[in-house]
Amino acid sequence: MRNLNIKDTFTKELPADPLLENTRRQVENACFSYVTPKKTSNPELLHVSPEMLENLGISQKEAKSKAFLNVFTGNSVLPNTKPYAMCYGGHQFGNWAGQLGDGRAINLAEIVHNNTRWAIQLKGAGHTPYSRTADGLAVLRSSIREYLCSEAMFHLGVPTTRALSLALSGDQVLRDVLYNGNPEYEKGAIVCRVAPSFLRFGNFEILTAREDFKTLKTLTDYTIKHFFSHLGTPSKETYLAFFNDVAQRTLDMIIHWQRVGFVHGVMNTDNMSILGLTIDYGPYGWLEGFDFGWTPNTTDRQHKRYRYGNQPNIGLWNLYKLANALFPLIDDVKALETVLDTYKTNFERDSLKMMRSKLGLEMQDAFDASLIKDLEANLQLTETDMTLFFRKLSDFNSEKGADGLEIVKEAFYIPTEITLEVHQKWNSWFQKYAERLAQEETTSEARKATMNAINPKYVLRNYMAQLAIDAADKGDYQLIDDLFQLLKNPYSEQPENEKWFAKRPDWARYKVGCSMLSCSS
């Protein structure tokens, strides 16, 4: 652990909060505050990611040491480092919330290994000046969900933060899981999160909101220097190019979300990575029944602001807020609007391209948009499992006159709802799909392979994570590793794991943690 290549830049190049006491307060003219993680009473390491160990230059032997356990549960600090929490603001559910910041996340250091920079951060390691009325801690259920999901998303090919380790703190944490006035004590836990940077839209928003344009420029120059160096020396043109790059990364990320059926659940601007990474895994979920209106977040149930079908629009809305934050540096409304308009047109283009790939269509045809629109309408005629449907669809062989509905029948939750009218609509669509496939030059076998590399067979359904949580609450952590291994190869057949290629079971339809999730999840 002493041989880690620590190269801190955030604390060395950006202004620090001069106050050192760890009290809740407004922090101005600074990008961060120094803090020390809370010591845990009886830490226990539950799981470590071998890939992230390698990425950071930590050996398997070191990962089993007492020193590793202590550092990544907050009981000791890496030599020559000073942990800190970032200051940022944000728009929450469409409203400006003022200062937010790392309320339960503490950054330990930056490590450079194999020419790649990684910031390492503990989530659930105690309060900071940004914790407001909260305790800065995390519980086992939310920590399992974050640990498994961030690694699962990486292997799905979705831009994401990563996870190094999952540990119990040995302490009890009081939580009201559904915000209904019934708090209970739960097992405390800590996740070590890893990313090139945890900078968010909100880091820039808070500075402009306070008219601290000097620090805004310092932070933006720092971000370009270390993460967008290809843009060149800072200038108005560079700042605009930076915003354009962030917009494209954000769009790419959301297109991937739509591809695999992932719903973030709480796309506040403080949860939007400046690097276009999926960040802050809280009340997320995967589409089971295909539904543009579905959100996993109980807080969002009434207005469904962050529903699956609205994620691209919210990405744009959040970019408008980032544009406002960067405006003092760019001072060109028309140029910023052009970037935002480009996001809209690129979404239409990239979304169509993504859906073509899910259908195995390599050639472009003017008929495709209509074919896709009809498919999306059919998928909502009855409750149809998104993951199963698209994976099964690759078995459709139009050359052999296959019965499309028979091939995808396992994707329907309630087969009795396949009425004569619904049957006819599906038959009509499969006929059009077969005609469209006839225009392709690839064989059915090649198309199947291509589609199976785009449409995952295994995703981290909420009920799967909940099973791991329920077992862990009883002291059984094997399922955490089983799912971790399963989700490393989400596009592979894995016949030994076929039981996970199935619809959500009936018992999970309305179970807390499976269908109902709060921001504390």
PECORNOR-V874195 format. One line per field, one symbol per residue. burial: b if it has 24 or more other C-alpha atoms within 12 Angstrom, else e. A space follows every 10 residues. Layout:
# PECORNOR-V874195
burial: ???
This chain:
# PECORNOR-V874195
burial: beebbbbbbb beebbbbeee ebebebbbbb bbbbbbbbbb eebbbbbbbb ebbebbbbee eebeeeebbb bbbbbbbbee bbbbbbbbbb bbbeeeebbb bbbbbbbbbb bbeeeebbbb bbbbbbbbbb beeebbbbbb bbbbbbbbbb bbbbbbbbbb bbbbbbbbbb bebebebeee eeeeebbbbb bbbbbbbbbb bbbbbbbbbe ebbebbbbbb bbbbebbbee beebebebbb bbbbbbbbbb bbbbbbbbbb bbbbbbbbbb bbbbbbbbbb bbbbbbbbbb bbbbbbbbbb eeebbbbbbb bbbbbbbbbb bbbbbbbbbb eeeeebbebb eebbebbeeb bbbbbbbbbb bbeeeeebee bbeebbebbb bbbbbbbbbb bbbbbbbbee eebbbebbbb bbbeeeebee eebebbbebb bebbebbeee eeebeebbbb bbbbbbbbbb bbbbbbbbbb ebbeeebebb bebbbbbbbb bbeeeeeeeb bbbbeeeeee ebbbbbbbbb b
